Amino acid sequence: MTRVGDNELKLWEFHRWAESLESDVTRVLVDDISGLLPADRFSVVRWVPYLNHQRPASCRVEVFVERFEGTLGDSVVLKAQWIVLDQESSVLLRKETLTRELVAGDHHDALAASMSQALGTLSRDIGEGVTSVCGKAQPAD
């Protein structure tokens, strides 16, 4: 779906995500953040609560996407709240990322590229946040 007006969304029958949006966004964030943080200090994985006892995380990030939408030929808006937690689930940092990326064209490829840029901005913000509060963390095993 894309926004076509202040109060209207349009369903595009032949332009769909190949996987679930949640799964895709999570995969992109994990990949992006992994590339931003030093591999000798951080190991970035999708956190699964029931596996926490096998390898507890010294820092964990939770992301709550409030808005992720775009308009062909206009822009993409991504608004996300995110927090960095320590091993005891105490909040180390709470932030919001709000980014608007221009869509360079009125086709779906341009929209997808702008959505990717927005996720890149969110990834950079999270990477900087993790580095600032977990930078003294022990190197990953």
C-alpha positions as CSV (number, residue, x, y, z in Angstrom):
1,M,0.0,0.0,0.0
2,T,1.1,3.5,-0.6
3,R,-0.2,6.8,0.5
4,V,-2.0,8.7,-2.3
5,G,-3.5,11.5,-0.2
6,D,-3.7,12.8,3.4
7,N,-6.5,10.3,4.1
8,E,-6.2,7.7,1.4
9,L,-4.0,4.6,0.8
10,K,-3.9,2.6,-2.4
11,L,-3.5,-1.2,-2.6
12,W,-1.2,-2.1,-5.5
13,E,-2.2,-5.6,-6.7
14,F,1.0,-6.4,-8.6
15,H,3.5,-4.6,-6.3
16,R,3.9,-6.5,-3.1
17,W,6.7,-7.3,-0.6
18,A,8.3,-10.7,-1.1
19,E,8.2,-11.5,2.6
20,S,6.5,-10.1,5.7
21,L,7.4,-6.5,6.4
22,E,8.3,-7.2,10.0
23,S,10.6,-10.0,9.0
24,D,12.2,-8.0,6.2
25,V,12.7,-4.9,8.3
26,T,14.3,-6.9,11.1
27,R,16.6,-8.7,8.7
28,V,17.7,-5.4,7.1
29,L,18.3,-3.8,10.5
30,V,20.4,-6.8,11.8
31,D,22.4,-6.8,8.5
32,D,23.0,-3.0,8.5
33,I,23.9,-2.7,12.2
34,S,26.2,-5.7,12.0
35,G,28.1,-3.8,9.3
36,L,28.3,-0.7,11.4
37,L,29.5,-2.1,14.7
38,P,33.1,-3.5,15.1
39,A,32.9,-7.3,14.8
40,D,35.5,-7.8,17.4
41,R,33.4,-6.0,20.0
42,F,29.8,-6.8,19.0
43,S,27.8,-9.8,17.7
44,V,24.5,-8.7,16.2
45,V,21.8,-11.2,16.0
46,R,18.0,-11.3,16.0
47,W,17.2,-11.7,19.7
48,V,15.0,-14.6,20.6
49,P,13.8,-14.5,24.2
50,Y,13.7,-18.2,24.8
51,L,17.3,-18.6,23.8
52,N,18.6,-15.8,26.1
53,H,19.7,-18.3,28.7
54,Q,22.1,-19.9,26.2
55,R,23.9,-16.7,25.3
56,P,22.7,-13.7,27.3
57,A,23.1,-10.4,25.6
58,S,25.0,-7.6,27.3
59,C,23.1,-5.1,25.3
60,R,19.8,-5.5,23.5
61,V,17.9,-3.1,21.2
62,E,14.1,-3.1,20.9
63,V,12.6,-1.1,18.0
64,F,9.0,0.0,17.7
65,V,8.1,1.2,14.2
66,E,5.3,3.7,14.5
67,R,5.1,4.8,10.9
68,F,6.7,3.5,7.7
69,E,5.0,4.7,4.6
70,G,5.7,6.3,1.3
71,T,4.1,8.2,-1.6
72,L,5.2,7.5,-5.2
73,G,7.1,10.6,-6.5
74,D,7.2,12.2,-3.1
75,S,8.8,10.8,0.0
76,V,9.1,8.0,2.5
77,V,8.6,8.6,6.2
78,L,9.9,6.3,8.9
79,K,9.3,7.0,12.6
80,A,10.6,4.6,15.1
81,Q,11.1,4.5,18.9
82,W,14.0,2.4,20.0
83,I,15.7,1.5,23.3
84,V,19.0,0.0,24.3
85,L,18.7,-2.4,27.3
86,D,21.4,-3.9,29.4
87,Q,21.6,-7.6,30.5
88,E,19.1,-7.0,33.3
89,S,16.7,-5.2,30.9
90,S,17.4,-1.8,32.4
91,V,17.0,1.0,29.9
92,L,20.4,2.5,28.9
93,L,19.2,4.7,26.1
94,R,15.8,5.7,24.7
95,K,15.6,7.5,21.3
96,E,13.4,8.3,18.4
97,T,14.4,8.3,14.8
98,L,12.2,10.3,12.4
99,T,13.4,10.5,8.8
100,R,12.0,11.6,5.5
101,E,13.6,10.4,2.3
102,L,12.7,11.8,-1.1
103,V,11.5,9.3,-3.7
104,A,13.4,9.9,-7.0
105,G,10.6,8.9,-9.4
106,D,7.0,7.7,-9.5
107,H,7.7,4.0,-9.7
108,H,7.9,1.3,-7.1
109,D,11.6,0.7,-7.5
110,A,12.3,4.3,-6.4
111,L,9.9,3.9,-3.5
112,A,11.7,0.7,-2.4
113,A,15.1,2.4,-2.7
114,S,13.9,5.3,-0.5
115,M,12.5,2.9,2.1
116,S,15.9,1.2,2.2
117,Q,17.6,4.6,2.7
118,A,15.2,5.3,5.6
119,L,16.1,2.0,7.2
120,G,19.8,2.8,6.7
121,T,19.3,6.1,8.7
122,L,17.6,4.1,11.5
123,S,20.4,1.6,11.5
124,R,23.0,4.3,11.7
125,D,21.2,6.0,14.6
126,I,20.9,2.7,16.5
127,G,24.6,1.8,15.8
128,E,25.7,5.2,17.2
129,G,23.4,4.7,20.2
130,V,24.7,1.2,20.9
131,T,28.3,2.4,20.6
132,S,27.7,5.3,22.9
133,V,26.2,3.2,25.8
134,C,27.7,-0.2,25.2
135,G,31.1,0.9,23.8
136,K,32.9,-0.3,27.0
137,A,31.2,-3.7,26.7
138,Q,33.5,-6.8,26.7
139,P,34.4,-8.2,23.2
140,A,32.0,-10.7,21.8
141,D,32.8,-14.4,22.4
